[in-house]
Amino acid sequence: MILTYLVRNAEARLKDILAEDKVGIILGARQVGKTTLVERVLAGKGAVFLNFDIELDKARFLAAAALAPARDCARSATRRSW
């Protein structure tokens, strides 16, 4: 079976959001390509991808949310690694 990626309008919108250093949350029905969209847009960017269907990812998010804000949040968020 050959899988074909369908380019979506949401891809350009997500790229715009990420270019502005904003947080993007992707919501939608099951099996519509949310994960594929995000993985494609973030490929090779060294970004942290959290999938809240995965318990470890939820725990990482909650742990990060409990931290005090850094002085320069934008710079520190891009340097944080899990």
C-alpha positions as MATLAB code, in Angstrom:
seq = 'MILTYLVRNAEARLKDILAEDKVGIILGARQVGKTTLVERVLAGKGAVFLNFDIELDKARFLAAAALAPARDCARSATRRSW';
ca = [
       0.000    0.000    0.000;
       1.353    3.435   -0.942;
       0.575    6.244    1.490;
       0.252    9.739    0.076;
       0.495   12.872    2.192;
      -2.225   15.395    1.400;
      -1.074   18.991    1.812;
      -3.580   20.839    3.981;
      -4.367   24.514    4.534;
      -3.601   23.844    8.195;
       0.057   23.214    7.302;
       0.611   26.840    6.261;
      -1.298   28.105    9.309;
       0.757   25.950   11.672;
       3.993   27.202   10.070;
       2.778   30.791   10.592;
       2.009   30.124   14.268;
       5.398   28.539   14.858;
       7.211   31.379   13.055;
       5.676   33.792   15.580;
       6.973   31.751   18.554;
       3.438   30.881   19.598;
       2.190   27.644   21.051;
       0.025   25.638   18.698;
      -2.556   23.110   19.831;
      -3.962   20.804   17.206;
      -7.446   19.493   17.887;
      -9.665   17.392   15.686;
     -11.447   14.122   15.138;
      -9.585   10.827   15.294;
      -7.615    9.616   12.298;
      -7.708   12.876   10.294;
      -3.925   13.407   10.151;
      -3.169   15.678   13.134;
      -0.026   13.797   14.151;
       1.147   13.441   10.556;
       0.646   17.178    9.982;
       2.659   18.167   13.048;
       5.420   15.634   12.440;
       5.773   16.850    8.851;
       5.905   20.547    9.798;
       8.343   19.968   12.685;
      10.621   17.515   10.848;
      14.258   18.544   11.192;
      13.508   21.552   13.388;
      14.689   20.108   16.708;
      11.281   20.820   18.224;
       9.725   18.977   21.129;
       6.594   17.112   20.084;
       4.213   16.017   22.837;
       1.341   13.653   22.185;
      -1.110   13.714   25.091;
      -2.293   10.213   24.187;
       1.071    9.064   25.555;
       1.325    9.109   29.357;
       5.047    9.969   29.392;
       4.417   13.022   27.195;
       1.648   14.182   29.543;
       4.008   13.797   32.499;
       6.713   15.825   30.687;
       4.225   18.605   30.005;
       3.013   18.718   33.596;
       6.590   18.730   34.902;
       7.508   21.629   32.619;
       4.336   23.501   33.583;
       5.367   23.343   37.250;
       8.700   25.103   36.584;
       9.175   28.790   37.312;
       9.358   30.931   34.147;
      12.842   31.640   32.838;
      13.997   35.247   32.462;
      14.004   34.895   28.699;
      11.232   32.349   28.120;
      11.540   32.246   24.324;
      15.256   31.540   24.394;
      15.073   29.008   27.233;
      12.154   27.089   25.694;
      14.097   26.439   22.500;
      17.121   25.165   24.427;
      15.268   22.799   26.756;
      15.676   19.151   25.921;
      13.891   16.180   27.370;
];
